[in-house]
């Protein structure tokens, strides 16, 4: 039977080439959308490593003067603002950071450890950042006043960075050279910190203590007590303006920042889903029409088969078998293309589990789609009688 179907498909190879091409394109689009959706869906429910609820981000504009954020005067001014804000009864905790979560800004660096180059994201934060963002300590400690006299720059890393930097060794107490003359010493390890939120993959995160000549953060992260009224925003802004009249401030909730980040991260997936839906709808209609036309053109062939004793069920299965065979050809080509992606580094952006699940689901979806498109044309073919072939012109 398969040999007979292969012969039928080959004899109409020009007409079938269009069908195979449509199925191939649909498979690639469905695979991309499903893989992205699975990846984002899986990541969305994983812990962030921090808490964004009841947190306000106060952005500060220092101006364009070179080195102003590294100056002792600026550092002292920011620390004074932190002390004043912390004393306000509505505030539960406050800290400063250079590139806080959901801020659309990132600082990246590369260090070489035992001949391995490790890329990581870093941020300069104050001691209050831990409580302001409610981080989860795994081992060691967070920054404190004892780090003022440290010879090497103290850092806190997350478990992802600890694994990349030191593999299976205990990271606390380890030291490595970040750049010429600058050495980092790990004082603590926190839970995985997903800086850009739910729709992002894991990253290697490193925190430096903002002290001395370290670049001071331009964001104050203020954790409020639950139920703090919105009118406190104006009170906070006025107090900060009194402390630093030369600066300009902008306050936004981290909830708003989270929504903006999610919208930006998910927009390609949403756009791909919309395009994929329209493409699949067009392919479904086009494939159904082509199959219907093929059945109409083969009225004599099908009528002759019925005259030779073929049942309506066997004709029905034959048409569906041809459709499934065309889908198999298209999916074989699509699979060859898709399976090249891991070789060119796709796993740097997509997890192996999401890739595998998306691939299997895309195969199943295409087979279901093609069979669905072939149901009505095959039903029409099964109803043809030998007399219909005699009347066909």
N, C-alpha and C positions, 0 to 999 in steps of 0.2 A: 504493500500500500504506500509506504514512504517513497519507494522508488518511482511509483506511478505519480505521486504528488510532485516529486522533484522534476519529473519530465514535464508535467503540466505547467509548473512555475517557470521552467527554463524556456518553454516554447513561447511564453508571453513575457520575456525578460524586459523588453522595453517598457511595457505598461507597468510591470511590477517594480521597476527601478524607482519610479516616483514614489510608490507606496513605501518601499524600503527606506528611501531618503527621509520621508516624513516621520516614520517611526524612529529612525536614528536621531533626528533632531529633537523629537519629543523626549526620548530617553535621556539625552544629555541635559535638557532643561529640567526634567523631573528629578534627575539625580542631583543636580546642583541645588535645587530648592529644598528637596527633602534632606540632604546632608546638612545644609545650613540650618534648617529648622530643628533637626535632631541635635545638632551641636549646641545651638543656643538654648533649646529646651533643657538639655542635660545640664549645661552650665548655670542656667537661671536658678536652679534649686540648690546649688552648692553654696556653702558659707562664704561670705565676703571677707571675713577677718576683721571687720569693723562694723559699727552701727551708725547709720546715717539719720535715724529718727531724732527729732528735736535738736538738730544741729544747724546753726547759721554760719555761713561763710562771709566774713567781712574782708573784702578785697581792699588793699591799700595801694595808692599810687605814690611812689617815691620821687618820680621825676626821672630825667634822663642823665643826671650827673654820674659820670663813671665812678664805680666803686662805692657809691653811697650806701648800698645794702651791706657792704662788708665793713663799714666804718664803725668804730666803737660808739660814736654818738647815736647812730641809728639803732644799733643793737640795744643800747641803754634805753632809748625812747620806746622801742617795742616792748621790752621787758617791763617798763613802767606801765604801759598800757595794759599788758597782761595782768599785772597785779591789781590795777584799778578795776578792770572788768571782772576779775575773779571775786572781788569783794562785793559785787552787786548781788542782792538777795535772789534775783531771778536766775542767776548763772550757777550751774552745777560744776562745770569745768571749762577751761579754756586753754588753748595752745596755739602755736603758730607753725605754719608750714609754707614751703615754697611752691609745691605742686600738689595740693590736696586732692582727695578723691573727687571724681566727676568734674575736674577743672579744665579738661581739654589741654592740659600742658603736662609734659613729661621730660625728665632729665635722664639720659641714658649714658652708660659708660661700659668699658670693657677692661677686664683685668686678666692677667695670665697667671694661672695657678698650676704649678707642676707641668708646665708645657701645654696646658689647656687654656684656651681663651673662653672666658665666661662673660656673657653680656648680662647686665642687670639694670634695673631702674632704681634711681636713688632720689631721696628727698631730704632736705635740711629741716629739722623739726626741733621744737623746744621740749622741755621736760613734760609740760602739760598736755602734749599731743596724745599721750597714751590714754589718759582719762577722758579727754575730749572725744576721742573716736572709739573708746571702749575696746581696745585691742585685746587679743588673747595671748597671754604669755605661755610659751611652751617650756622654755628652760632659760636659766640665767636670770637677768633682771633688765629693767628699763633704765634709761638715763637718770642720773641724780647728781647732786652737788659734788659727790666724790670724784666725778669725771673731770672736774675743773683742773685738777693737777695731773691728768693723764698725759704720759709722754707721747703715746700714739693716739690717733683720733678714734674715740669709741664709736662703735656702730651697733645697730640692732638689725638683724636680717630675718626674713621669714623662712619657713621650712623649705620652700622651693629653692631659694638662694643657697641655703645651707647644704642642700643635697648637691647642687651644681658646683659649689665652691669646694666643699670638703668631702663630698660623696658620703661614705658611711661613718666617718669620724664625727665625734662630738665637736660642734662648731664653737661652743662657748670657750673663750680664752684663746682661740686661734687668731693668728696675725698674718696679714698678707700686704704686699705692696700695691697700692692703687695706682700710683704714678711715681715718677722719680722723686724720691725724698719724702713721699707721703705714705704712711703706713696706717692701715686700719686694724683695729683689734675688736673682735666680736665680744660684746658683753651680754647679749641676750638673743634669744630666738623666739619669734612669735608665729602664730598660725598663718597659713597662706593668706596673703594680702592682695586682693584683686582690686587694684586702684581704680580702674575704669568701670567697675560695677558688674552687674549680673551677666551682661551680654559679652563678656570678654573671657579669654582663656587665661590660664595661669601665667604668672610672670615671676621673675626673680626680683624680689623687693629688698632694698637696703635703705636704712634710715641713718643719717648722720646727725650728731647733736649740734644744734646751732649755738655755738659759743665761740668766744674769741674773735678770730678773723673769718669764721665761717659765714657764708652768705645767709643773712637773716630772712625768714619767710615774709612774703608779702600778703599772706592770708591769715587772719585770725579765725580759728574754729571755735565757736562758742556753743557749748552744750547747755541747753536750758532745762529747767525743771518742767515736767509735764504740766500743761495748763497755763503756761505763760501767755498773757494776752499779746495781741499783735501790736498794741500801742507801745510795747517795750522797744520795738525797733527804733522809733524816733528818739526815745530816751537814750538808748545805746549810742545812736549816731551822734547826738548832741554831746554826750560825754567824751567820746573819742575825738570829736572836733575840738573840744576844749583842751584835750591833752596834746593834740598834734594839729594845730591850726594850719600848718603848711601842707598837710596831706589831704588827699581826697579819698573818700570811702564809698564803697558800694556793698550793700547787704543783700544777700539772697539766701534762701533756705536750701539746704542740701537736698531736700526733696525735689525742689525745682531743678537743681543741677542734675539729679539722677534721671528725671524725666527727659531732659534735653539730651543727656548722654545715651539713654536707651533709644530715643528717637533717631539719633544719628547712627548708632550701631545697627539698628534693625531696619533702617530705611532701604539698604540694598536688598535685604531678604524680602521685604514687603514688595518692593518694585519687581524683583524677580518672580515672586509668587503671582503678582497680577499679570505680568507678561506671560508666565507659564500657563496660567489659567486660560487666557485668550488663545494662546498657541495650541493648547490641547483641545480647546473647543473647536478651533478651526480644523485641526487635524482629524478630530472625530467626525465632523461633518464631511470633510473632504474624503476621508477614508471610507465612510459609509457610502458616499455617492459613487466613488470609484468602484467599489465592490458591487454595488447595485448595477452599475453600468456593465461591469464584466459579466454579471449573471445574465443580463438582458442580451448581451452579444453572444452568449453561449447557449442560447435557447435550444438550438439544434443539437448541440453536443449533449446537453442534459436530457432533452427529449429522447435522444437515441439511447442513452443509458437507461432511462426508464422503460423504453420499449424492450430492452434486452434483459429486463427483470430487476433492475436496481430499485430498491425501495426509497421512499421519500426520506427516511432516516439516514440511509447511506449517502444520499446526495447532500443532505444537511451536514453530515460529518465531513464529507469531502471538502466542501467549501470552507468550513471552519478549520480543517486541517491545512488547507492552502494558506489561510490567513495566519495561522500559527507558525507555519513554515517561513512565511515572509517576515514575521516578527522575529523569529529566531535568527534569520540572516542579519537583520538590522541590529539586533542586540549583540550578536557576535562581533560586529564591527564596533559598536558602541563600547562593548566590554574591553576590547583591545585598546581603544583610546583612553577609557577611564582608568584602566589598570596601569597606564604609564604615569599617572599623576604622582603616586608615591615615589617613583624613581626620580622625578624632578623636584621633590621636596614638598609635596602637598601636606605631609604630616606635620610640617611646621605650623600650619594654620588650622588643620582639621585633625581631630583625634582619630586613631585607627578604628575605634569602636563606632564612631559616627560615620566614618567612611564606609565601613563594612555594612552597617545597618542601612545607610542611604542607598548603597549599591543594590542590596537584596530587595529593598522596598521598591526601588525604581524598576527592577526587572519584573517584580510581581505586578506593579501598576501598569506597565506596558502590555504584558500578556493579558491582563484583565481588560484593558482598553481596547486592544485589537479584537479580542473575542467578542466584546460588547458591540463593536462596530460591525462584526460579521454576522451577528445573530439575525438581523432582519433580512439582509440579502440571502443568507443561507436558508431562511424560512421560505422566502419567495422561490428559491430554486427547488426546494423540496416539494412545492405544490405544483410544479410544472408536470404536465401530462404529455404522453407521446403525441397526441393530436395537436398540442401547442406548437411543436416543432414543424408540423406540416403547414400550419397557418402562418409561420414566421416568415417575414420578407426582410 
